[in-house]
Amino acid sequence: MSSVVRIHWLPGTDRLLGTCHCGAQHGSEDPVEMWEWMLAHPDHPRPEEDPAP
């Protein structure tokens, strides 16, 4: 596991998809919300806890 986090823009949409270094993912249209979610590690849901999209 690395400490790299990534935020990708989904072309053709206003959506961002963030991936935490723990493997959890989160989608949002708000970049501030995305970074708050990233910085909340480890308090955000882990991949096995994420609800189905």
C-alpha positions in Angstrom: 0.0 0.0 0.0 1.3 3.5 -0.9 0.4 6.8 0.5 -0.6 8.2 -2.9 -4.1 9.6 -3.3 -5.6 10.3 -6.7 -8.4 12.4 -8.0 -9.6 11.9 -11.6 -11.9 14.0 -13.6 -14.5 11.8 -15.5 -14.5 13.3 -19.0 -17.8 14.5 -20.3 -19.1 15.1 -16.8 -18.6 17.4 -13.8 -17.7 14.4 -11.6 -14.5 13.7 -9.9 -13.5 10.2 -8.7 -11.1 10.1 -5.7 -9.1 7.0 -4.7 -7.5 7.0 -1.2 -4.3 5.1 -0.6 -6.3 2.6 1.4 -8.3 1.7 -1.8 -11.6 3.5 -0.9 -13.2 5.5 -3.6 -15.6 8.5 -3.6 -17.3 10.4 -6.3 -18.3 14.1 -6.1 -18.8 17.2 -8.3 -17.3 19.4 -5.5 -13.4 19.5 -5.3 -13.5 20.8 -1.8 -15.8 17.9 -0.7 -13.4 15.5 -2.4 -10.3 16.8 -0.6 -12.2 16.8 2.8 -13.1 13.2 2.1 -9.5 12.3 1.3 -8.1 14.1 4.4 -10.7 12.3 6.6 -8.7 9.0 6.3 -9.2 6.7 8.1 -12.7 7.9 9.0 -14.2 7.5 5.5 -15.7 4.2 4.5 -13.2 1.5 3.4 -13.9 -0.3 0.1 -15.8 -3.2 1.7 -18.0 -0.7 3.6 -18.9 1.5 0.6 -22.5 1.3 -0.4 -23.3 0.2 -4.0 -23.4 3.2 -6.4 
